[in-house]
Amino acid sequence: MQDANSFFSQSSPYFHGHFMKTFSPLGLKVLQFQVDLLLTACSEDKYTCGDGACISKHRRCNSVADCSDNKDEFNCSVLSIPTGYRKERPPTAPSGGPLEVELVIGISSIKKFDLVDFKIIFNARVTLKWRDARVTYLSLQDDYYINRVKDHRSIWKPLLFIRDEVGIVSFEFPRSALYVNRTSDPILDDDQILTESYAFSGATNVLVHEQEGSLTIMCHYNLHRYPFDTQICFFYVSVVDLTTKFGLFTKASAVRFDGRRELLEYELLRERLEILAKRNVSYAKVQFVFKNRYVYYIGNAFTPSLMMVIICFLTFHFDLQDFQDRIMVSLTSLLVLVTFFSQTSQSIPKTSYVKLIDAWYLALIAEDLLAIVALVYIERMRLGEKKIISKEKRERLYLVSKPAKMNKVFLFIFPTSLVLLLSYFVFMSVSNFSG
């Protein structure tokens, strides 16, 4: 004999009811049947408006009033949560096993790149995607922005934990929304008979949680080769209280940069996201590589300072007896170099170690200082020779005198040392970028 509930449920798609067991005052068991009726002239794939008009069920809850009384936009809850649902527990994968969560980080711009405070602030959108087979969705549209879950606190969502090299990362996501991305056809469900809404399985449709705001990370900059330096900054993302036994990030996770890569002083070369697992926790490592835009320093620091040293070396071509001009030009060159060094040091990050630009200035200052010492040494030799050699003999032997020979030696030594110095700095800068 056919069960009564089965009989009534199969008799008409517009009839819904169920039996209730109660007891009379005499203790006799009585069956009572509670019936919900939906009387309509529309077919199964249509929705009944308040005036009796029929529209396609796909137009139900599509943010457009297709019924004259707007009835098709009433009670448009996307989410149907079954009894006994526990939001504190993550769902399992539809196929069994740990839940798969897709992480997509979109960087719209770099708001601040602070070398002094070792800080970077990103404007970011963090998107999480997963499936929850325990729930059912109603009236899903192709545009998932229409399928917004209003009461997103009633179901489980991944709670992010972000840390960098120092510790917990500060992030603010004032905009947060949960959507359902329709990826399958409707299913048969008893609730859709009365609501005239298509039902969709939580196992085949994707929940999309979007968060947008600012993300601040600390980065340990390595400035030994500044301004020909390349900086690597990274942070880690994981889900709070989610071990690899219950959930993990998928290989489809990615990071994208959509903003301007050329910053004031640095340029973003590349970004990458790597999925790792450590201590039974799945996490994503997000890495950014920045290259210094050194052209400014070549034009405003390296070139002027190099010209000062060249001017100092030119004094070795002055007449040997014109010591006053030789020494004054060299001293002026040294003072200008020290001024350049002082001004540059005020505008670059201060570190406890010597940076490449510091080494450059110190090397040039040493070159200038040694040139001045050489000029003084040559002048002392010249004055000593003047005392022991007569004027006529000195004029005859001037080209082969010891001061003249020593001057020629320094004319070779200092330019050679400068070329070697330049070669070293060029090699350091090129090897840094190629590595």
Phi, psi and omega in degrees: 000136183285138178297145183295319179298317180295324181296312183289326181289335181265349184289327182202139177288351181252015182236130182220136178191175179203153178277148175234131178269122177230172181236134177283168177302337180272001178088008180277141179281128182236135176265124175242139183246121178263126188242133170248124184248141173231108182261119182208153176260001182277155179282177186294332182266015181242158175248141184265117176285171181295332180267008179091356179290153182247132175230163180295142178297335179293340180269001177284130178058045177254018180068014176231128181283101179269338174269150181295333180258011180061018183296331182290349179253011176270150176051052184263054175283124182284331190258133174238109185260127181285163177293137180090005179292133180245108185284345179280351180250133179289149177286161173269165177295147179305328179269006184093160180091189182292152179290139177259123181243126177263128181248124176233119180250118178251120179262114181277329179193161173257107186289323183208134174235098190255110178285329183290314182266004180054050188225143174229134178242122179254147163265114192228154171237120181254123181242129177243136181231133177201173178241142177235101184288352183279344186248167176233144180249151182237142172052049179285142178252164180294324176277109187290345176293338175284333184272053181279133177275114185288312181260073184286350178280356182271353179232170180286136175225147176292128176258119188280146172234121185239134177218157179240205181292336185265314182172217182292136182272141176273122178219146179231118179241081182294334178259121179217130182211149180242129182233167173239123179265116182286122180231009181212172178277163179296161177241165175279129180213141182299325184293333183287346180294312182282320182279348183053042179239143174290138177254147182229142183283139176288344181282338185243000178240147195257133170275135182236116179252115181251131176230136184224135180173213183246148182228122183247123179235155174261140182227128177278095181288139174256105188253022180299325182256020179298133009263015177260044188256158173234126184252137177243116181239146183207163172211164184245143179235131176218171178256131183298133175058032178237104178272170181295343177291329184250339181189155179204159177283143180274163178290346178283353178298147185203166173234137181231144176242121184248000185264196180278124184279335181276110177267187183296317183238336183238165176231133178282113182281309184201163177221152181206156176232130182235132179269125182231167176220129181211133180055044177062027178232129176271129180216161180250132175259117181256122187236140178234139179243122181245140176243137180290135176272087194278356185301324179301316183288331176295319182279333186248352180230304187290313183295310179299320180293323177295323178295325178296320179291321178297319178299320178297319180293331181295341180293341177289347175269354177290164176298139183298330182278351181265060184294325183298314179292321180299314184285326180291319178295319180294317179295320177298318178299319179295318180295320178295320178299316179296322178295316176303315182298318180295316180294319179294322180296332179286338185255356181247162180300141179268128181229162179280347180249166182275125177273169182298321180291328175294317179297325178298309181295319180296322179294317179293321177297321177295320177299314179298317181295317178295325177296319179295317177299320179296320178296318178295319180297318179295321180294321178295321176297321181293317180293323178293323178290330181295329183286332187254352182239136179292163184297316182295318181291324180295321179293328181284328184256014187300318184291340181247014180289158180298317177300321179293319177297316180296323178297320178294323178299314180291332175296335176269320186293311187291315175299322179296316179296324179292320177297318178297320178296316178297319180298320180296315181292324176294318178297317180298317182290317181292318180294328179293317182285323179291331178281000000 
